[in-house]
């Protein structure tokens, strides 16, 4: 089974994804990290040198390569699930899980790292982007409400409870 983690910047897709992958005994992949590795530069530099359309094409191509995986947990980028072809691909390939967190929590988590995020130009623009993306995120198969003081492990346990039982591997 493939599980695609969806959500805004700071939702915990990578952190929760690593923990979830270990819990269900599946490999973990982070789309942003894969794009950076393929391009040999940071996402901020990709945006700066090549622009967002180039980044989105690379992200889409790498997302498509997950087709060949049997079991995996994939942390998508914050904008991945806002493109119709990506939504259709993810829905046809696996289970989409939206890590839903209030904007204030996301803003606090991003904090000083906002400058490293090309889509987090300023707080007003980021909040508008968050609101615009919510309608896409809500198309996910499963929504997990993120609580401020909750550990990644606790979030993973809530996700595991919602996974289809017949496709889950047994873990001790």
N, C-alpha and C positions, 0 to 999 in steps of 0.2 A: 504494500500500500504506500502511496505517496501522499504526504501531508504538506500542503503549501501554507506557510504562515503569512498572513496579510496584515497590514496596519501601517499607521503613520510613523514617521521618524520618532524614535524614542519609545515605541510601544514594547520593545523587548523581543523582537522577532529573532534576532541572532542569539541572545542569551537564552531565551526559552527554547529556541530551536535546538541548540546544542544539548540542553538538558533532556528535551523530549526524545531526540535521536538516541541518546544513551538509554533512556527508559524503555523505548520500544525496540532497541537493538537494530537500528537502521543507520545508514550513513547520513551525515549532515552536510548540506551545501548552503552557502550564502551567496545569492546572486550578485550582490554588490562586490563581494570579495572575488568572485570568479571573473567579473568584468575587469576589476582592477588588475588581477593576475594576468588576464589575457592581453590587456592593453599596456601592462607594465607602468601604470601611473594611477594616481588617486582619482576618485570620481570627481573631486573638485577640479583637478587638472584636465580631466577628459572634457568636462563642461567648458572650462576656460579655453582649451585649445581647439576642440572640435564641435562644441555646442551640444545642446540637449538632444536634438534629433539623432545625432550620431550615437550618443550614449543609449538612447532608447532602442535603436536598431541592434546594438551589441547586446543589450539586456534581453531583447526579444529572442535573438539567435541563441543565446546561452540558455534561456528559459526552455526553448524548444528542444535542446539537447537532453533535458530531463525526461523526455519521452522514453529514452532507452533504459532508464532506471526501473528496477522492479519495486524496491522498497527504498524510501528516502524521506527525510524531512528537509524541506527547502524553505529558507527564509528569503522572501522576495523583497525587492526594493519598495519603498513607500509609494511609488507611482506605478509599479508594475501592473497592479490590478485595476488600473483606471483606463486601460485600453481594451476595446471590445475583443480584439483577436487574442489578447493575453487572457482575458476572463474566460473566453470559450475554451482555450487550450487548457487552462488550469482545471476548469470544471469537467473537462473530458478525461483528464489524466489522473485526478486524485481528489482528495478532500481539501477544501479551502477553509482555513480557520482564521477568523478575524480577531486579532488582539485589540480589543476596544478599550481605549483609555481616554479620560477627559483631557481636553487640550491643556489645561493648567498643569496636569501631571507630566504630560509630554514636554511642555516648555521647561519645566523644572529639571527633567532628566537631561534634556539637551544642553541647557545652561550655557556654559562658556564654549561648548563645542559647536555652537550655532554657526560660527564663521567657517567651519569645515564643511558645512552642508550647503551645497549650491542652491537648494530649493528653500532654504531658510534665510531669505534675504533680510527680513526684519520681522518683528513679532506680528504686526498687522497683516503683512502679506502671508506669513506662515499660517496664521489663524484662518485667513480666507481660503488658503489652499487646503487646509484640514477640512473645513466645512464643505468645500467643493468635492473632496474625495470621499466623504462619508457615504454618499449615495451609492458609490461603486462598492466600497467595503461591505456595505450591508447586503450585497448579493452573495456573500460567502455562505457556505454550507452550515457553518457553525460560528457563533459569536461568543467569545469569552470576554466578559467584563473584567478589566484589570483593576485590582484594588491597590491603593497606594502602598500599603505596608506588606503586601503579599510577596512571598519569595518566589523565584522562578520555579523551584521544585513544587510548590503548592499549585501554581498555575498549571504546570505539567500534569499533575495528578487530576486536576479538573478536566483537562483536555482528554486524558486517557479514559476517563469515565464516559466520555461522549463518542469515543471511537467505535466503529462497528466491531462487535465482538468476534465475529467469524474470521475477520482478516487480521486480527491482532496476533502478534507473536506472544508466546508466554514468556513472562519475565519474572524473576524471583524477587 
